[in-house]
């Protein structure tokens, strides 16, 4: 029995909307590549590419929901994510600050090396 089914279905729904938008744009691009008319079906925003994206997305969603292996894997992922000790806001802030400072220091060091090698190569070639 899957204990987190409502969270899994909510996640699948959110991902499906994003996948639908992506596939609709993909089919729209394919239509324009092959110079096929992307006809309006319901209004200017709902075209044939949008319908094809919806059909592909619903097919993938139905496959994922009906597959016991995928649903079990999704349930196990949620169970493991609940075991994770997430950092506090302050820990995240200081870790981000350390990363930004480190990146800036490395950028300065690499910039200095680049300037030195520019001078050396200019001496060699000119």
Beta strands, then each sheet from edge to edge (+ up, - down):
end
